[in-house]
C-alpha cells in the first residue's frame, strides 16, 4: 500500500545491455558489441511484468542500438502505455563528441524511434549524465531537434560526470528545453546522490526509502528514479578483465535489485516523466 507519500514521482529505465555501460568502455569497444550475447530483451520484458503487477507506467530511455535490433520490444513497451524517450544511439558520452557528432547520434536514435512508433519523441537522457560545464551546447542541439525535455545532469561530484552547482530541480533552460536533474539530498551541507542506479543497489532498501521520503518532505518536489534492465540480471556474464572498481560498481547487489524495486514501487506513487512534470 502506497502510504508513505502522495506525491507522484517519475520512474525511468535506461534501456541498454550490460556490455554498453561506461564502466566497461575501456575493455569493450562498440565494434565488439555484436560479439556478446544480448540480454536486454529478456531483462526489459521482466521489468514490464514487474511494472504491470504494480500498475506503474515508466519512461523508457531507449538506446538506438537496442531499438534497431529489438523493434518489437520497443513497440511492446509503447503498447503497454509507457513513455518512449531517447538515450542516444551509441552510448558515447556527450562531452566526448563534437556538436556535429552529438547531433548525428541523437538524430539517428530519434528518427528510428519516431519511424517505429509513428509519434514524436520529446525526451532525452545523455549516457552517464554527460551534459555539463564543457558542452552546454548540447541543449541547443536537443532544442533544435524538437526535444521538450532532457534528464542529463546529476548535481554531484563524480569521476565520470557531475554538475554540483547546477540546479537540483526541474527548470526551463534558456534554450527552451526543460532539464530534469537526477535527485540529490542535502545532508550536512553535501549533496548525496539518491537517484537510483548503483546507489540504489549499494544502499540498504530501508535507507533508500528514508532518503526518498526525506527528499519529498523537505523539498516538496517530485522524485525521479533511474535504473537499467541489466541491474535485475544476477546471471549476466562476469567480465574478469575489468578493473576492480568497475566490477564493484557494476555487480554489487545485483541479486537484490528486483526485490528492492518491488518495495519501491509499492511504497511510493509513480508515473512517466511527461505525466509527473506536465510536459506536453
N, C-alpha and C positions, 0 to 999 in steps of 0.2 A: 504494500500500500504506500503510495507516494504521500507521505505526511511530513517530510522534513521542510519543504518549502513549496509555495505555489507558483513561483516564477517559472516561466517556460525557458528552457535552455537549449542550446544548439548541439546536436550530435553530428559529428563529422567523421568520415573514413577516407583516408588517403589510399586509394586502390593501386597498389604496386606489389611486386613479388619480393621474396627475401633477397634475391640477387641484385635488386635495383638500389638498395639502400646506400646512403652516403657512407655508412660505417665500413662498407666493403669496397668502396670505389678505388682503393689503392691496389686491390688484388683481383678485381673483376672489372674488365673493360666492357663497354656496351657491345663491342664486337663478339664478346664471349657469351652474351645473354642466351643465345639460342642453344648453347651447349648444356644448359641446365634444364631439368625437368620442371616445368611451371607448376605452381601450387595455388596460384592466385584465384583461379576459377572456383575450385572446391572450397577454399577458405572463405571467399566472399559469399558464396551461397550459404555457407554455415552461418555467417553473420546475418544474412537475410532471414534465416529461420529464427535466429535469436530475436531480431527486431520484431518479427511477426508475432512471436509469442508474447511480447510485451506491448504490442500495439504502438511501436515507435517508428517515426519517419526520420530519416537522416539525410544529410548532404554527402554524396559520394564524389570526392575529387578524383577523377579518373586519369591515370597516366595514359597518354596517347598510344604508347607501345602496347599496353594491355588492351585498349579499345580496338585496335586494329586486329588483334588476334582472337578476341573474345567478344564479337559484336552481340551475340545472343545474351551474354551475361549483362551487358550494358542495357539492352532492351528489357531484360527481366527486372533489373533494378528499377528502371524507369516505370515499368508497368505496375510495380508494386507501390507506386506513389512516392518514391524517394526523389530527391533533387539530384540532378546530374550537373557537375561542375568540372572544370579543367584543372589538372595537375601538371600541365605542360606535356610535352611528348617524351623527352629523353631522360628525364630526372637529372638533368645537369643543373647545378646551382646557378641561379640567375646572375650573381655577381661574377661568375666565371665566363659569361657570354658578353659579346658586343651587343649594342642595341639591335643591330640587324639580325644577329643570330637568335637573340631572345624573341624578337618578333616572329621569325620564321618558325621557331619551336612552338610557340603558343598558338600561332595561326594553324599549324598542321593539326594540333590536338583539337582546337576549337572547331575547325571545319569538318573534321571527321565525326566528331560527336554530333554536330548540328545536322550533317547529312544522314547520320544514323537514326536520329530521333525526330527530325523534322521540326525542331524548335530552337530558339536562340539559347546559347549557353552564356550566362551572365556572371558566373562566379569563377574565381581562380585562386589557387594556392601555389606558391612557389615551392619547389623542392627544398627541404631543410630551411624553410622560412628565410630565404636568401635574398630578400629585398631589404636594403639598409642604406647606410650612410653613403656608400660609394656608387649606388645605382638607383637613386630615386627616379631616374629617367624611366624605369620600368613601369611606373604608374602611368606615365604619359602614353606608353605603348599600349597598356591594357585599356586605357580610356579610348584611345584611337580605334582599338579592335572591338569596341562595344561592350566591354565588361562593365557591370554596375558595381561589383564589389570584389575585394581581394581579402584573403586572410593569410598574409605572407610575412608578418613580422612577429617577433617574440621579444618583448621588452625585458630581457635578461642578459647577463654576461655568459657567453658560451664560446667554446673554441671553434664552432662551425657557423654560428650565427649570433644575432643579438643586437637590439637597439634599446639599451636600458633607459635612455632618456626620452624616448618617443612615447606618444600617448598609450595608455593602458586599456582604453575602452574604445568601442567603435566610434569613428569620426569620419566626416566628409573632408577629403583632401582637396587641395587647390586644383587638382586635375579632374575634379568632379567624379571621383570614384570613392566609394566607402571602403575604408580599411578596418578590418575586424582583427585586432591583435589576439594572439594566444593569451589566455588569462594568467595573471600573476597575482600573488597576495603579498602585501607589505607586512613583513614580520621583523620587528626590531630594526626598522629602517632599511631592510633589504627586501628586494623583490624576489619572492620564492616562486619558482615555476610550478604551476598546478594544472596545466592544460591537458595532460594525458601522456601518451607515448611511453617512453622509457620510465618517466617519473611515476606514471600510474602503475607500472609493473613493479617498480622498486618500493614504493610506499606500501605499507600495510593498508588494507582497504579502510579500516577504521580511521586512519589518519587522512586518507583522501576525502572521505565523507566529511570529516571535521573541517578540513581546509575549504572544501567547496561550500559547505554551509556557512562558514565564517565569511567567505567572499560574498555570498549572496546577502547575508545580513549586514555586512559592513558597507559594501559598495553599492548595493541596490542596482546592480547591472546584471544582464543575462550572463550566464557562464557558457562557454563553448568548450567542447571536449573533442580531442582528435586521437585516432589510433589507426592501425594498419591491419589488414587481414592476416598477415603473417604472424601477428602478435598473439593469435589464438592457436597457433600451429606448433605445438611442442615437438612434433615428429619431423620437423624440417631438417635438412642436412646440416651438419655442423662443419663450418669452414675452419679447419685447424690452422691454416696459414695466415689467418687474420691476426692482428695484434691482440694482446690480452685485453686492452681497453675496449677495442671494438667488439670482441667476443662477449665481454661482460655487458656492454650496452645493448647488444642485440639479443642475447639469450637469457638474460636474467628473468626468472619467474614466468617464463612462457606458459608453463603448465597451469598457472593460476589465473591467467588473464581472463579467460572466458567466464569463470565463476565470479570474479570480481566485477566484470562488465554486467553480468546479470543483476548483481546487487545495485550497481549504479543506475541501471535502467529502472529498477524497482523503486529506488529511494528518491529520485528526482524526476521532473517532468521534462520531456524532450520533443524537439521537432527540428525542422530544417533551418538552415541559415536564413533563407528567404522569409520563412514564417516568423522566426524569432526576432529578426531585425527589421521586418516590414519593408523588404526590398522588392520592388515591382519589376 
